[in-house]
Amino acid sequence: MTFANVLLGLVIGLPMMIAFGPISVLLFDQGLERGVRSAAPAALGVATADLTFSVIAAIAGATIATVLAPVEHLMVLAAVGVLVWIASAMARSAIIEMRPLRDTPTPTNSAPFVGLNGSRLAGAFYGLTMVNPVTIVLFASVVVAGTAGVGTPGWAVGMFLASLIAHGGFVLLGGVLGSTLSAVATARLRLAAALFMVGLAVHFLLQA
């Protein structure tokens, strides 16, 4: 493993990871909801999943797309269902938070991932990231079309670091906004994030 290959993974991975997809929205929401320190394991879980994708893509290469092709449609439908369920939980939680205190006598927290902390939160985000068939096909395509150094252990480490930096940035952004905005403004932002996630789910469904 050389530093040049790690750097190559960083250079290739950062543009891929910065894309504002459903996982990024969820990490942003966790930053708003929990703060940076408590939400950080979620970003680690996503980065670990991306490391897993990198290793699988490096080993299997072009066969990944062929293997997943028969079940890709079903996997997309399952992912859409999960996204809609999580978005609805986010929206309910945000709506409850926006109500005046006199109308909400100690409501039960319906936010997604409530009660999950540390390794359990990381595991939940690892699983959510792993169910996306598009990601593994994308990683495999990078390996197949890549130059020297792509698909090496150093490249996989670089992709992990790129994922950790990018997704940690979404957590940080959410945490900073959550600590500076009012409770109502934060709830409105979380509701907007939930609606955006529903829009992404509909887009994936139409593309399936």
ABEGO torsion letter per residue (X at the ends): XBAAAAAAAAAAAAAAAABBBAAAAAAAAAAAAAEAAAAAAAAAAAAAAAAAAAAAAAAAEAAAAAAAAAAAAAAAAAAAAAAAAAAAAAAAAAAAAABBAAABBGBBBABBGBGBBEAAAAAAAAAAAAABAAAAAAAAAAAAABBBGBGBAAAAAAAAAAAAAAAAAAAAAAAAAAAABBAAAAAAAAAAAAAAAAAAAAAAAAAX
